[in-house]
Amino acid sequence: MPKTIYKPEHAVLLTLLKKHRKAAGMTQVQCSKALGRPQSFMSDVESGTRRLDIVQLRDLCEVLGIGLTELVVEFEKSLWEERQNDIPRQLEPLRN
């Protein structure tokens, strides 16, 4: 099984985190500082080189002003939408 940082779902999560950081009007540096982490923390998270455990994700959500549950619902919705968009592409070979 591949590491989660290499799964497409991980990229979806990172996109959502970056979106919420920007919506909160925070830079990576400000966000890292609010978490009491080094400046490079958010850069590493958003680039996918650093994984978050559930407690770190909850802390990050708090800093960004979004509930963990809200983020998970948005994450699942994004994954569902991606799967729906993939269906026509998967059916294309059958049409030929």
Steps between C-alpha positions, in 0.01 A plus 500: 500500500645840406567758768208737541704800387509341154126438475278739303283545807793662677526761225130579548556553873798727437299707254225547758745598773667757276159637396397543864833656597463758227134557589614569857735764358807324637840444348683173554727680747208641700329164508815319612559760770141469626561127536828558683688327222803600290441722199546207263220295658213617278720501194584135564135415567371672188773355278412152622836423658358500852204297619266611775359279770139554609593720796719724282222520241253601770738769628550629147124514442461701819762752384327524162160554659343183362374202693668166446164341422424774248833437328442124487153551347648736241780249432255215445282718277804594290597134463144409400496776238832381360366145470191629320721690255705184438199289397468645146875452446479140618208431266669651195680179394166317509348743253755423229 
